Amino acid sequence: MHTSMGDIKIRFFPKAAPKAVKNFITHARNGYYDGVIFHRVIEDFMIQGGDPEGTGAGGESIYEEDFKDEFDKKLLNLRGSLAMANSGRYGVATNGSQFFINQAGPEAFDGEEKYQENAETYLSNYNQKKGEALQYYNQYKEQIDSQFGSFDAFFKSQYFLAPDPKLVPDEVWELYEKHGGNISLDGAWREWGGHTVFGQVFEGMDVVDAIATVETVDNGQGDKTKPKDDVKINSIEIVEYKG
């Protein structure tokens, strides 16, 4: 990936995430990403691009429709991993052309204690949240069913659930503690969805870090996440990986 701030080399994982890899490679070969900006960057989190409109609201897949997530317990949102950006709606196909690279390092990883606290907080409010959602569902049942298919899918799409530390193996926690990343995005370890990991940066993390730390301005929606000066993907070259 040739960007305006330097090159980033990424290895793909087609066996674990075939649709995501095919989608990205096809777009890259067709020049779909050429000139596209990184429209959202958050230091100690990630850098996001892939939207031809540069707003975060655009982009299409090669399949003429959005496609579903592909989760694998061996593919984690560790530092340097390439993942699909989606709408966060559980069980709904929302992957198009947007992607992000996880940039958070070990020093930004809060560890098991944070997620234990998040899980406990969520569970303590679960019944209240579900009651509120059910009341809303009963009021707009027809519209919700047409969009989500069921109350369960609707409810799960609306409420974030952090990984339950009891379900995440010690070796996974150790990987995050050593390398960094964003465990809260792992679909394989979150009960209610996450983001498809389909590649890993093996050279050029210094470029990713540089992009993540550029000066940002309001993105028009109240979030100071858009680079003040455009950071562009000039082109993407697809070659055989020899590791």
Secondary structure as UniProt FT lines:
FT   STRAND          2..3
FT   TURN            4..5
FT   STRAND          6..7
FT   STRAND          9..12
FT   TURN            14..16
FT   HELIX           18..29
FT   TURN            30..35
FT   STRAND          36..42
FT   TURN            43..45
FT   STRAND          46..49
FT   TURN            52..53
FT   TURN            62..63
FT   TURN            73..74
FT   TURN            79..80
FT   STRAND          81..84
FT   TURN            90..91
FT   STRAND          99..102
FT   HELIX           106..108
FT   HELIX           112..139
FT   HELIX           141..148
FT   HELIX           151..158
FT   TURN            165..167
FT   HELIX           170..179
FT   HELIX           183..185
FT   TURN            187..189
FT   TURN            191..192
FT   STRAND          197..203
FT   HELIX           205..212
FT   STRAND          216..218
FT   STRAND          224..227
FT   STRAND          232..235
//
